[in-house]
Amino acid sequence: MDDHELNRLLREWRAPDAPADLRPRRVQRSLLRWLITGRIPVPVPAALAALLLVSLWVALPRSESLPAPDPAPRRTGELARYPLTGRFEGFDAVIVEMNFAPGVSIPEHRHPGFILGYVVDGQMRFGINHEPGRTVPTGGTFFEPSGAIHTTFGNASPDAPVRCVVFLLVPTGSRPSGPA
């Protein structure tokens, strides 16, 4: 038995009825001393993985600030058009993205079919058949039945753009909207 093994056995030895001078002394170690000299067994693969992740984190470039959002509204236009079959043959399902700069509205118009819209960003002003317009907030929806006159449609905010996505059902090949 070598000295290290004997010392380990003596540290583990517990004899509550032994005289005080024969009991092993408990050494109070400070937290600071443990932080400097202490050891925690870690599996080698885990240690290597942690070292790799830390080195990648340090090496990757970081941007100092996020890019400013583009104040100009996105382009408005048709995103998709799908010809329908069965009972709706002769019609197209159309998805259009509408983007309005602050305070911009469009004149009265009519759609050849119904529309269903969803406001993605901003606040949309919406009204049909000369009824009072209402404000549709972000996450809100609006509906226009077939044949209605779209009398109020545009941005409700004078200082922020608005973006909405509109679903339309239109006769095959027709434009999504026309004059009132």
Helices and strands as residue ranges (DSSP letters): H 3-12, H 31-37, H 44-59, E 77-83, G 86-88, E 91-100, E 109-110, E 115-121, E 124-128, E 134-136, E 141-144, E 149-155, E 162-171, E 178-179
